[in-house]
Amino acid sequence: MDVKRVKDYLYWLYYQYQLVTCSYVLEPWEQSMFHTITVTVLAMVVYTAYVFVPIHVRLALQFFSQIFGPQPEEPSSITNRH
């Protein structure tokens, strides 16, 4: 891909974003406020997912391992016991 195609693709994505959010009808100062709020909310969602999702996944795994009991050992370690 050359630089012009990448640039055109990014412009197209931004145009699609403006069409979907209807921000093209806003005045420039309203657009900047809207984009600032949108980026801030998106950043907070990404940060929250980064911080809290692993904790919740770990807790869910602990919860389900308590419900279903400990996992069985591998067959090779069971047969080698004497």
N, C-alpha and C positions, 0 to 999 in steps of 0.2 A: 504494500500500500504506500502510495506516495503521500506527501504532506498535504497536498490539496484535497485528496479524497478524505483524509482523516479530518481535516478542517471542515469540509462540507458535511461530513457525517455528524460532527459535533454541533454544527449550526442546525442541522436537521433535528437532532435530539433536543436541542434547546427550543426549537420551534414547536416540536411536539409537546414539550413540557408547558409552553405558554398556551397552546391550544387546549390541553387537558385541564389546566388550572384556570383558564380564562383570564390569565394575568396580562394578556396583550391589550385588554381594554382599559387597564389602569394607567394612571398618569405615572411619569417616571419616578416621582418620590414615593408613590404608592407601591409601585413595583419593587423598589429597593426595600421598603418596609416588609412587603409580603415575602420576598426572597430571604430576607434576614430571619424572619420568624420561621419560615419553612426549613431553612438550613439549621437553625437552632433546635427546633423540635426533632429533626432527623438526627442531629448529633446526639441529643439526649437519649433518643431511642437506641441508637447504636451503642452508646456508653452503658446504658442500663442493661442491654442484652449482654454485652461483654462482661460486665461485673456480676450480674445476678443469675444468668442462665446456667453457668457451670455449677453454682452452688445448688440450685434447684435440681439439676440433673443428678448430682451426687446424692442429695437427700432422697430423691425418688428411687435411685438404685438401692440405697440402704433400706428404704421402706419395703420395696418389693423383694429384696433378698431376705428380709425378716419374715415376710409372708410365705414365700416359697421355700424357705429353709436354705441351709448351706448347699453350695454346688458340690456335686459328687467329684471325688478325686479322679485323676486320669487312670484309665485301666492299667497302664504299665506300672504305676506306683502301687496299685492294689495287688497285682499278681506277684510282685517282687517282695512282698512282706513274708518273713519267715520267723 
